[in-house]
């Protein structure tokens, strides 16, 4: 069954699917493991000293709002995403948190940013590059809008490593492949990123590897699996019945204490000369 990365076509999805996606992005962004990972790279890139920050592929604005909430940060943040619906959610959430004077969101394509050269001291791309049509083109745009001496943080999953245990190993492997095809376009992009950074004229200054694994019971993966009942059929990876049966099996395994779900994640910080 041929599938499409739903996170790559957010400007083409129906409202119900986008609501499910937004809920997943927000749940993930609140999870303590995810908070620790993004705070690690924000601290390492000294984001508090930046006067202007670009959050490219911002989604619902999880990272933009996290930067805006930091007590040491006094600059401005611009968030760009291709989905007008997700931008609308980002605007609403920023307003609800009282961050709308510090954070501005706009719909746009990260492949062709309508922004001035060297306009930003720092750029963040959080779980963006695994979904792009042309990662090298977007990286070139990031370099263009980044000021000399500025830093870029690229955080994403090594989704080729994403796996869930099932009742039958061969079936579980096939389901892993179907899920990966449904939610990412470039599952190995973070393995290639150090080379991409060099080709773009950036210097890699730090790398942070992580493994998120739930063993026995679901924790981090619970909201992801819940969202899959909508996203997998929408991508074409499974029928609704198949997606619901898989999610029910994952829930059962969690209740029994036999659940296993894991994925590697990496955060890279690079500097522009």
FENNORLIN-V520727 format. One record per helix or strand of 2 or more residues. SS is the DSSP state (A for helix, B for strand). FROM is the first residue (numbers start at 1). LEN is the number of residues. If there is no record, write none. Layout:
ss->SS from->FROM len->LEN
ss->SS from->FROM len->LEN
This chain:
ss->A from->6 len->3
ss->A from->10 len->3
ss->A from->15 len->16
ss->A from->32 len->13
ss->A from->47 len->3
ss->B from->52 len->5
ss->A from->62 len->8
ss->B from->76 len->6
ss->A from->84 len->13
ss->B from->103 len->5
ss->B from->120 len->7
ss->A from->129 len->3
ss->A from->135 len->11
ss->B from->146 len->19
ss->A from->169 len->15
ss->A from->189 len->11
ss->B from->202 len->15
ss->A from->222 len->14
ss->A from->240 len->17
ss->B from->259 len->14
